[in-house]
């Protein structure tokens, strides 16, 4: 049967990879990570086995690109002024709830990664554990702790007290 053309891979999995990059890095660096992910994938695609799990493969590449960007960010000077957020021309698929992605971005790194890989990319915890270098049980725990923290954070932002109103 053969592998599908690479353009098809991008169209089918691009939205998931962008969501993962956005959750791991924030809006500012997500597009760069997305582009670098697919550039690397394009180079390696001819050698990818036909029975490979493409989405897991792409998320693994995105994970490594995110690490590279985070390491680069640590070596750069911090900007003095906050720039206004810029909308992505690609959009954020399922981005109708920016407060959720913002809350994911506030999680500790392992929890943020576990939530992004399992809930946004749909990877099983076995694959998440390989990406994080932990046991599947530890990956599942990080995901559960992350979801619990998200529920608490989102409940705080939606409560009347946090909006300055009283009953």
Secondary structure, DSSP 8 states (H G I E B T S, - for coil): -----HHHHHHHHHHHHHHHHHHHH-HHHHHHHHHHHHHHHHHHHTTS-TTS-HHHHHHHHHHHHHHHHHHHHHTS---SS-------TT--TTTT-HHHHHHHHTS-HHHHHHHIIIIIS---HHHHHHHHTS-HHHHHHHHHHHHHHHHHHHHHHHSGGGGT---
